[in-house]
Amino acid sequence: MSQFEFFMTFYSLLVGLAVAELLLGFMNLLRHRQRPKLGLFTPLLGALVFLQLMALFIDAWVSLQDVQISIQGLAIPTLIGVSAFAASVLVVPRDPEDWAISTIIFCATAASPSASWWRPTC
């Protein structure tokens, strides 16, 4: 197993869990007894986060072919993956009273730069 295969196994697990959590949040909305008002904002935010998760995976596949397995080589991609996971968890709040946090997550997600600026130097 090459270092890239090892890294992509870890990174795809992290991004895959983020996608699963995002979809699980929207599916839990369908199970609520009282349907919360979604509006247009929450589905657009979910689509934006989903597209960013796919872009993260594609960017890692294209640009991290020569990643070194070390703390230095894995720190930034792991932080990017964890922040994407946190965004996907916070897109759809668990309690209907917490819908205001979606505005904060939308602004943070829309303002975040792409991860393609980072290239490993190790």
C-alpha positions, 0 to 999 in steps of 0.5 A, a space after each residue: 500500500 502506497 502512502 497515497 493509498 493510505 492517506 486516501 483511505 483515511 481522508 475518504 473515511 473522513 469525507 464519507 462520514 461528513 456526507 453521511 452526517 449531512 444526509 442523515 440530518 436531512 432525513 431526520 427532518 423528514 421523520 419529525 412529527 412536526 415539519 419544521 419550516 425549511 424555506 429555501 436557505 437550508 436546502 441551499 446550504 446543504 447543497 453547498 456543503 455537499 458540493 464542497 465535500 465532493 470538491 474536497 475529495 476530488 482536490 485531494 485525489 488530484 493534488 495530494 498524490 505525493 503526500 508524506 505520511 507524517 504529522 506535518 503532511 497530514 495536519 492540514 488535510 485533517 483539519 480541513 476534513 474535520 472542519 468540513 465534517 463540523 459544517 455538515 453536522 451543523 447544517 441541519 440542527 437537531 432542535 427546531 429552536 436552533 435554526 438560527 445557527 444555519 445562518 452562521 454556518 452558511 456564511 462560514 461555508 460560503 466564505 471559506 476558500 477552497 483547499 486547493 491552495 495547500 500543497 504538501 512540501 514534505 
